[in-house]
Amino acid sequence: MPTLDALTPIFRQVFDDDSIVLTRETSANDIDAWDSLSHMNLVVSLEVHYKIKFALGELQKLKNVGDLADLVDKKLARK
């Protein structure tokens, strides 16, 4: 399953919104509940789900969900 598709149920759970449809261009501006606290919940959920760790510098460079999916893929490839 492509990472972008796998991220969708995680986003829906974190943001408690089953209507979320992710694209590579989706950003925090596109999801009403995406604030700093929900962002941290998302990061932790992804780390737990994929058993990976993000560095603060990596997260600060992300512009959209496509960048996030690419980062997850990169981390999984290193495992």
C-alpha positions, 0 to 999 in steps of 0.5 A: 500500500502506498504510504500516502494511502496508509497515512489516511486512516492515521490522519482520520483518527488523529483529527477525528474526521472520517472525511479527510482525503489526503493528497500529496499537496494537503497541508495544515491549511487544508485541515481545520483541526490541524494546530500545534497540539494535533500536529504533535499527536500526529507525529507521535501516532506516526512514530508509534505506528511505523516504529520510527523517530523523527528529528525536529529538523526533519519535521520543520522542513516538511511543507505538505503530506507528500513531503511527510510520506517521502520522509516516512518512506526514507526512514522505513528504507533505513530500517 
